[in-house]
């Protein structure tokens, strides 16, 4: 193939790769070739199209492509080609696909293709990376490639927190030949942490730093747990999310906020604070995080929560104005 020859790529309605040779080096300019095959993404997030059958006798067994990953408005996976090799920079390829799963280090898409014999094929494409929240509290997936290059996929649909404390993402998708759209929801498995006065995090994979660090209002105690207000989007849409859980006091650890998460497991956030008994004999606490910073949250808990924690602590509460609970250490007076 001559250096001056360029190849224009596209994807046909059946998710097959089509190429067309262009430029002075092309002996038959404008000839389009449809390739039967499947896309595959490697560990460096590069894509290769493996050819099973083509219309031409001189086509390659595989086609390697390089570019930047993104999602279109229908949540189809797209690749905008760069200047690598003989591909044309700016050439945008859209794979008709369905976002089906999100893990701490993976984003998965189902792809349906049809070969030249009319047979359907379904396979999965997986991109590797890690999750972060952007400056507008949107969910973003950072796809890391060689030489420090990172593509960023922004999920522009709605996210919520369900009663199992799972973060769920919902988007709409059109069906071919139909006017109405279908609604798709995926759950991101992780756990919550209360980091600061205006910060909560949702951890998906601690080892690689895959987590959402959200900017929120001061937490508000409610009957089911802690309630936060959050703004999402460039023109922020305000909404309320609740971290569901229950309170415990440990004389060795401090105040525990126990939250259910994936598969019925319980995750305890260890907190500290200053406590006293109010006139109704309830335990009144001003919460602090793990390093002793004020969270701005005041909670009132029944004295029953102190059962089994030691009469010495209760006597201290009765005799003093305030008693300290140190996160990870327990009671001090």
RAJO-V735646 format. One record per residue. N is the residue number from 1. BURIAL is + if it has 9 or more other ideal C-beta (glycine too) atoms within 8 Angstrom, else -. Layout:
# RAJO-V735646
n->N burial->BURIAL
n->N burial->BURIAL
This chain:
# RAJO-V735646
n->1 burial->-
n->2 burial->-
n->3 burial->-
n->4 burial->-
n->5 burial->+
n->6 burial->+
n->7 burial->+
n->8 burial->+
n->9 burial->+
n->10 burial->+
n->11 burial->+
n->12 burial->-
n->13 burial->-
n->14 burial->-
n->15 burial->+
n->16 burial->+
n->17 burial->+
n->18 burial->+
n->19 burial->+
n->20 burial->+
n->21 burial->+
n->22 burial->+
n->23 burial->+
n->24 burial->-
n->25 burial->+
n->26 burial->+
n->27 burial->-
n->28 burial->-
n->29 burial->-
n->30 burial->-
n->31 burial->-
n->32 burial->-
n->33 burial->+
n->34 burial->+
n->35 burial->+
n->36 burial->+
n->37 burial->+
n->38 burial->+
n->39 burial->+
n->40 burial->+
n->41 burial->+
n->42 burial->-
n->43 burial->-
n->44 burial->-
n->45 burial->+
n->46 burial->+
n->47 burial->+
n->48 burial->+
n->49 burial->+
n->50 burial->+
n->51 burial->+
n->52 burial->-
n->53 burial->-
n->54 burial->+
n->55 burial->-
n->56 burial->-
n->57 burial->-
n->58 burial->-
n->59 burial->+
n->60 burial->-
n->61 burial->-
n->62 burial->-
n->63 burial->+
n->64 burial->-
n->65 burial->+
n->66 burial->+
n->67 burial->+
n->68 burial->-
n->69 burial->+
n->70 burial->+
n->71 burial->+
n->72 burial->-
n->73 burial->-
n->74 burial->-
n->75 burial->+
n->76 burial->+
n->77 burial->+
n->78 burial->+
n->79 burial->+
n->80 burial->+
n->81 burial->+
n->82 burial->+
n->83 burial->-
n->84 burial->-
n->85 burial->-
n->86 burial->-
n->87 burial->+
n->88 burial->+
n->89 burial->-
n->90 burial->-
n->91 burial->+
n->92 burial->-
n->93 burial->+
n->94 burial->+
n->95 burial->+
n->96 burial->+
n->97 burial->+
n->98 burial->-
n->99 burial->+
n->100 burial->-
n->101 burial->-
n->102 burial->+
n->103 burial->+
n->104 burial->+
n->105 burial->+
n->106 burial->+
n->107 burial->+
n->108 burial->+
n->109 burial->+
n->110 burial->+
n->111 burial->+
n->112 burial->+
n->113 burial->+
n->114 burial->+
n->115 burial->+
n->116 burial->-
n->117 burial->-
n->118 burial->-
n->119 burial->-
n->120 burial->-
n->121 burial->+
n->122 burial->-
n->123 burial->-
n->124 burial->-
n->125 burial->+
n->126 burial->+
n->127 burial->+
n->128 burial->+
n->129 burial->+
n->130 burial->+
n->131 burial->+
n->132 burial->+
n->133 burial->+
n->134 burial->-
n->135 burial->-
n->136 burial->+
n->137 burial->+
n->138 burial->+
n->139 burial->+
n->140 burial->+
n->141 burial->+
n->142 burial->+
n->143 burial->+
n->144 burial->+
n->145 burial->+
n->146 burial->-
n->147 burial->-
n->148 burial->-
n->149 burial->-
n->150 burial->-
n->151 burial->+
n->152 burial->-
n->153 burial->+
n->154 burial->+
n->155 burial->+
n->156 burial->-
n->157 burial->+
n->158 burial->-
n->159 burial->+
n->160 burial->-
n->161 burial->+
n->162 burial->-
n->163 burial->-
n->164 burial->-
n->165 burial->+
n->166 burial->+
n->167 burial->+
n->168 burial->+
n->169 burial->+
n->170 burial->+
n->171 burial->+
n->172 burial->-
n->173 burial->+
n->174 burial->-
n->175 burial->-
n->176 burial->-
n->177 burial->-
n->178 burial->-
n->179 burial->-
n->180 burial->-
n->181 burial->-
n->182 burial->-
n->183 burial->-
n->184 burial->+
n->185 burial->-
n->186 burial->+
n->187 burial->+
n->188 burial->+
n->189 burial->+
n->190 burial->+
n->191 burial->+
n->192 burial->+
n->193 burial->-
n->194 burial->+
n->195 burial->-
n->196 burial->-
n->197 burial->-
n->198 burial->-
n->199 burial->+
n->200 burial->+
n->201 burial->+
n->202 burial->+
n->203 burial->+
n->204 burial->+
n->205 burial->+
n->206 burial->-
n->207 burial->-
n->208 burial->-
n->209 burial->-
n->210 burial->+
n->211 burial->+
n->212 burial->+
n->213 burial->+
n->214 burial->+
n->215 burial->-
n->216 burial->+
n->217 burial->-
n->218 burial->-
n->219 burial->+
n->220 burial->+
n->221 burial->+
n->222 burial->-
n->223 burial->-
n->224 burial->-
n->225 burial->+
n->226 burial->+
n->227 burial->+
n->228 burial->+
n->229 burial->+
n->230 burial->+
n->231 burial->+
n->232 burial->+
n->233 burial->+
n->234 burial->-
n->235 burial->-
n->236 burial->+
n->237 burial->-
n->238 burial->-
n->239 burial->-
n->240 burial->-
n->241 burial->+
n->242 burial->+
n->243 burial->+
n->244 burial->+
n->245 burial->+
n->246 burial->-
n->247 burial->+
n->248 burial->+
n->249 burial->+
n->250 burial->+
n->251 burial->-
n->252 burial->-
n->253 burial->+
n->254 burial->+
n->255 burial->+
n->256 burial->+
n->257 burial->+
n->258 burial->+
n->259 burial->+
n->260 burial->+
n->261 burial->+
n->262 burial->+
n->263 burial->-
n->264 burial->-
n->265 burial->-
n->266 burial->-
n->267 burial->+
n->268 burial->+
n->269 burial->+
n->270 burial->+
n->271 burial->+
n->272 burial->+
n->273 burial->+
n->274 burial->+
n->275 burial->+
n->276 burial->+
n->277 burial->+
n->278 burial->-
n->279 burial->-
n->280 burial->-
n->281 burial->-
n->282 burial->+
n->283 burial->+
n->284 burial->+
n->285 burial->+
n->286 burial->+
n->287 burial->+
n->288 burial->+
n->289 burial->+
n->290 burial->-
n->291 burial->-
n->292 burial->-
n->293 burial->-
n->294 burial->-
n->295 burial->+
n->296 burial->-
n->297 burial->+
n->298 burial->-
n->299 burial->+
n->300 burial->+
n->301 burial->+
n->302 burial->-
n->303 burial->+
n->304 burial->-
n->305 burial->+
n->306 burial->+
n->307 burial->-
n->308 burial->-
n->309 burial->+
n->310 burial->-
n->311 burial->-
n->312 burial->-
n->313 burial->+
n->314 burial->+
n->315 burial->-
n->316 burial->+
n->317 burial->+
n->318 burial->-
n->319 burial->-
n->320 burial->+
n->321 burial->-
n->322 burial->-
n->323 burial->+
n->324 burial->+
n->325 burial->+
n->326 burial->+
n->327 burial->+
n->328 burial->-
n->329 burial->+
n->330 burial->+
n->331 burial->+
n->332 burial->-
n->333 burial->-
